[in-house]
Amino acid sequence: MFIGNIYITLKEGVLDPAGKAANNKLRDLGFTNINNIKMGKFIEVELEAESKEEAIRQLEAISEQLLANLVIENYRVEVVEGDK
């Protein structure tokens, strides 16, 4: 079994209202050194695969087919542990 992480972020130039709202609120709370916040998604997946390379291929496939909107989002996958 492998544990994979998927990080999904907005592409450059895509408006990020959640990030903007968090940035504004932090400034209101006195964190004036914060210049910009970008919000994204983190997904942890447990999966069976023959190898780390196969696990990465599966994570990329599910990211492209379901989890990420490739028009406005980028994704990055990593396998963080496995017992095979």
Residue frames as a rotation matrix with the C-alpha (Angstrom) as fourth column:
MET 1
0.583 0.812 0.000 0.00
0.812 -0.583 0.000 0.00
0.000 0.000 -1.000 0.00
PHE 2
-0.594 -0.723 0.353 1.10
0.729 -0.669 -0.143 3.54
0.339 0.173 0.925 -0.74
ILE 3
0.308 0.595 -0.742 0.11
0.716 -0.659 -0.231 6.91
-0.627 -0.460 -0.629 0.68
GLY 4
-0.437 -0.418 0.796 -0.03
0.860 -0.453 0.235 9.68
0.263 0.787 0.558 -1.88
ASN 5
-0.143 0.343 -0.928 -0.55
0.456 -0.810 -0.370 13.40
-0.878 -0.476 -0.040 -1.54
ILE 6
-0.141 0.178 0.974 -2.21
0.944 -0.273 0.187 15.55
0.300 0.945 -0.130 -4.16
TYR 7
-0.395 -0.033 -0.918 -1.83
0.441 -0.884 -0.158 19.33
-0.806 -0.467 0.364 -4.04
ILE 8
-0.013 0.481 0.877 -4.21
0.982 -0.159 0.102 21.37
0.189 0.862 -0.470 -6.18
THR 9
-0.364 -0.181 -0.914 -3.66
0.447 -0.894 -0.001 25.10
-0.817 -0.409 0.406 -6.69
LEU 10
0.762 0.638 -0.112 -5.14
0.263 -0.462 -0.847 27.78
-0.592 0.616 -0.520 -8.89
LYS 11
0.152 -0.680 0.717 -3.23
0.981 0.016 -0.193 28.66
0.120 0.733 0.670 -12.04
GLU 12
-0.671 -0.489 -0.557 -1.49
0.536 -0.839 0.091 32.01
-0.512 -0.238 0.825 -12.18
GLY 13
-0.961 0.277 0.016 -3.93
-0.209 -0.761 0.614 34.79
0.182 0.586 0.789 -13.02
VAL 14
-0.233 0.917 -0.322 -7.06
0.443 0.395 0.805 32.98
0.866 0.045 -0.499 -11.81
LEU 15
-0.128 0.269 0.955 -8.99
-0.658 -0.743 0.122 34.99
0.742 -0.613 0.272 -9.22
ASP 16
-0.481 -0.110 -0.870 -8.84
0.489 0.790 -0.370 33.53
0.728 -0.603 -0.326 -5.72
PRO 17
0.158 0.620 0.769 -11.66
-0.322 -0.704 0.634 35.04
0.934 -0.347 0.089 -3.63
ALA 18
0.888 0.150 -0.436 -11.00
0.314 0.495 0.810 32.73
0.337 -0.856 0.393 -0.65
GLY 19
-0.007 -0.978 -0.206 -7.33
0.980 0.034 -0.198 33.67
0.201 -0.204 0.958 -0.60
LYS 20
-0.454 -0.090 0.887 -8.17
0.193 -0.981 -0.001 37.37
0.870 0.171 0.463 -0.90
ALA 21
0.580 0.750 0.319 -10.68
-0.220 -0.233 0.947 37.14
0.785 -0.619 0.030 1.97
ALA 22
0.721 -0.383 -0.578 -8.15
0.684 0.530 0.501 35.33
0.114 -0.756 0.644 4.20
ASN 23
-0.340 -0.892 0.299 -5.47
0.831 -0.434 -0.347 37.87
0.439 0.131 0.889 3.32
ASN 24
-0.168 0.368 0.915 -7.77
-0.117 -0.929 0.352 40.78
0.979 -0.048 0.199 4.19
LYS 25
0.837 0.542 -0.078 -8.84
-0.019 0.173 0.985 39.21
0.547 -0.823 0.155 7.48
LEU 26
0.365 -0.788 -0.496 -5.25
0.922 0.378 0.078 38.55
0.126 -0.486 0.865 8.51
ARG 27
-0.531 -0.504 0.681 -4.41
0.451 -0.849 -0.277 42.20
0.717 0.160 0.678 7.84
ASP 28
0.297 0.736 0.608 -7.39
-0.300 -0.533 0.791 43.18
0.906 -0.418 0.062 10.02
LEU 29
0.921 0.039 -0.386 -5.93
0.307 0.536 0.787 40.95
0.237 -0.844 0.482 12.76
GLY 30
0.780 -0.620 -0.085 -2.62
-0.439 -0.638 0.633 42.80
-0.447 -0.456 -0.770 12.58
PHE 31
0.191 -0.719 0.668 -0.61
0.507 0.655 0.560 40.49
-0.841 0.232 0.489 10.35
THR 32
0.774 0.164 -0.612 0.51
-0.282 -0.776 -0.564 43.31
-0.567 0.609 -0.554 8.08
ASN 33
-0.268 -0.951 -0.156 3.58
-0.686 0.074 0.724 41.42
-0.677 0.301 -0.672 6.87
ILE 34
-0.228 0.287 0.931 1.40
0.488 0.860 -0.146 39.00
-0.842 0.421 -0.336 4.86
ASN 35
-0.696 -0.128 -0.707 1.45
-0.442 -0.699 0.561 40.04
-0.566 0.703 0.430 1.19
ASN 36
-0.138 0.628 -0.766 -0.60
-0.929 0.185 0.319 37.33
0.342 0.756 0.558 -0.51
ILE 37
-0.464 0.095 0.881 -2.37
-0.408 0.860 -0.308 34.08
-0.786 -0.502 -0.360 0.29
LYS 38
-0.369 0.373 -0.851 -3.34
-0.821 0.298 0.486 31.48
0.435 0.879 0.196 -2.27
MET 39
-0.023 0.472 0.881 -5.85
-0.736 0.588 -0.335 28.84
-0.676 -0.657 0.334 -1.21
GLY 40
-0.404 -0.105 -0.909 -5.84
-0.777 0.564 0.280 25.34
0.483 0.819 -0.309 -2.63
LYS 41
0.749 0.647 0.143 -6.74
-0.645 0.661 0.383 21.75
0.153 -0.379 0.913 -1.84
PHE 42
-0.543 -0.834 0.098 -4.78
-0.834 0.521 -0.184 18.92
0.103 -0.182 -0.978 -0.24
ILE 43
0.653 0.742 -0.150 -5.93
-0.733 0.670 0.117 15.34
0.187 0.033 0.982 -0.74
GLU 44
-0.477 -0.754 0.453 -4.40
-0.818 0.569 0.085 12.23
-0.321 -0.330 -0.888 0.86
VAL 45
0.525 0.612 -0.592 -4.98
-0.804 0.584 -0.110 8.93
0.278 0.534 0.798 -0.93
GLU 46
-0.215 -0.500 0.839 -4.27
-0.566 0.764 0.310 5.39
-0.796 -0.408 -0.447 0.22
LEU 47
0.614 0.437 -0.657 -3.84
-0.787 0.281 -0.549 3.12
-0.056 0.854 0.517 -2.78
GLU 48
0.412 -0.439 0.799 -2.58
0.126 0.896 0.427 -0.27
-0.902 -0.076 0.424 -3.86
ALA 49
0.794 -0.250 -0.554 0.03
-0.605 -0.248 -0.756 -0.32
0.052 0.936 -0.349 -6.60
GLU 50
0.863 -0.492 -0.114 2.87
0.461 0.860 -0.221 -2.55
0.207 0.138 0.968 -7.75
SER 51
-0.219 -0.975 -0.040 5.46
0.958 -0.207 -0.201 0.22
0.188 -0.083 0.979 -7.48
LYS 52
-0.228 0.044 -0.973 5.95
0.469 -0.871 -0.149 3.85
-0.854 -0.490 0.178 -6.51
GLU 53
-0.949 -0.170 -0.267 5.96
-0.147 -0.510 0.848 4.79
-0.281 0.843 0.459 -10.20
GLU 54
-0.617 0.787 -0.001 2.60
0.527 0.414 0.742 3.06
0.585 0.457 -0.670 -10.73
ALA 55
-0.037 0.579 -0.815 1.18
0.944 -0.247 -0.218 4.82
-0.327 -0.777 -0.537 -7.66
ILE 56
-0.573 -0.236 -0.785 2.28
0.070 -0.968 0.240 8.17
-0.817 0.082 0.571 -9.12
ARG 57
-0.971 0.239 0.000 0.65
-0.001 -0.008 1.000 7.31
0.239 0.971 0.008 -12.47
GLN 58
-0.288 0.916 -0.281 -2.62
0.868 0.374 0.328 6.45
0.405 -0.149 -0.902 -10.70
LEU 59
-0.104 0.204 -0.973 -2.54
0.714 -0.666 -0.216 9.65
-0.693 -0.717 -0.077 -8.64
GLU 60
-0.848 -0.239 -0.473 -1.94
-0.139 -0.761 0.634 11.70
-0.511 0.603 0.612 -11.79
ALA 61
-0.814 0.577 0.064 -4.81
0.307 0.334 0.891 9.94
0.493 0.746 -0.449 -13.57
ILE 62
-0.025 0.869 -0.493 -7.33
0.994 0.074 0.080 10.58
0.106 -0.489 -0.866 -10.79
SER 63
-0.352 -0.159 -0.922 -6.16
0.395 -0.919 0.008 14.17
-0.848 -0.361 0.387 -10.50
GLU 64
-0.953 -0.094 -0.287 -6.64
-0.209 -0.482 0.851 14.79
-0.218 0.871 0.439 -14.22
GLN 65
-0.722 0.684 -0.108 -9.90
0.310 0.459 0.833 12.86
0.619 0.568 -0.543 -14.55
LEU 66
0.210 0.897 -0.389 -11.71
0.759 0.101 0.643 13.97
0.616 -0.430 -0.659 -11.40
LEU 67
0.241 -0.071 -0.968 -9.99
0.941 -0.228 0.251 16.00
-0.239 -0.971 0.012 -8.71
ALA 68
-0.505 -0.502 -0.702 -8.47
0.305 -0.865 0.399 18.98
-0.807 -0.012 0.590 -10.57
ASN 69
0.771 0.630 0.090 -10.18
0.379 -0.342 -0.860 21.35
-0.511 0.697 -0.503 -12.98
LEU 70
-0.047 -0.943 0.331 -7.34
0.870 0.124 0.478 21.55
-0.491 0.310 0.814 -15.50
VAL 71
0.355 0.229 0.906 -8.73
0.715 -0.691 -0.105 24.74
0.602 0.685 -0.409 -17.04
ILE 72
0.618 -0.015 0.786 -8.07
-0.300 -0.928 0.219 26.78
0.727 -0.371 -0.578 -13.88
GLU 73
0.790 -0.278 0.546 -6.01
-0.522 0.161 0.837 24.50
-0.321 -0.947 -0.017 -11.60
ASN 74
-0.030 -0.847 -0.531 -2.58
-0.677 0.408 -0.613 22.90
0.736 0.341 -0.586 -11.46
TYR 75
0.935 0.253 0.248 -1.83
-0.352 0.593 0.724 19.77
0.037 -0.764 0.644 -9.48
ARG 76
-0.169 -0.976 -0.137 1.23
-0.799 0.217 -0.562 18.08
0.578 0.015 -0.816 -8.03
VAL 77
0.882 0.445 -0.153 1.41
-0.293 0.774 0.562 14.53
0.369 -0.451 0.813 -6.69
GLU 78
-0.290 -0.950 0.119 3.86
-0.815 0.179 -0.552 12.78
0.503 -0.257 -0.825 -4.42
VAL 79
0.580 0.322 -0.748 4.07
0.113 0.878 0.465 9.37
0.807 -0.355 0.473 -2.81
VAL 80
0.262 -0.439 0.860 5.08
-0.813 -0.580 -0.049 9.85
0.520 -0.686 -0.509 0.81
GLU 81
-0.435 -0.458 0.776 5.21
-0.790 0.607 -0.084 6.28
-0.432 -0.649 -0.626 2.08
GLY 82
0.524 0.591 -0.613 4.56
-0.769 0.638 -0.043 2.69
0.366 0.494 0.789 1.16
ASP 83
0.276 -0.402 0.873 5.41
-0.665 0.576 0.476 -0.78
-0.694 -0.712 -0.108 2.34
LYS 84
0.923 0.037 0.384 6.20
0.224 0.759 -0.612 -2.34
-0.314 0.651 0.692 -1.04
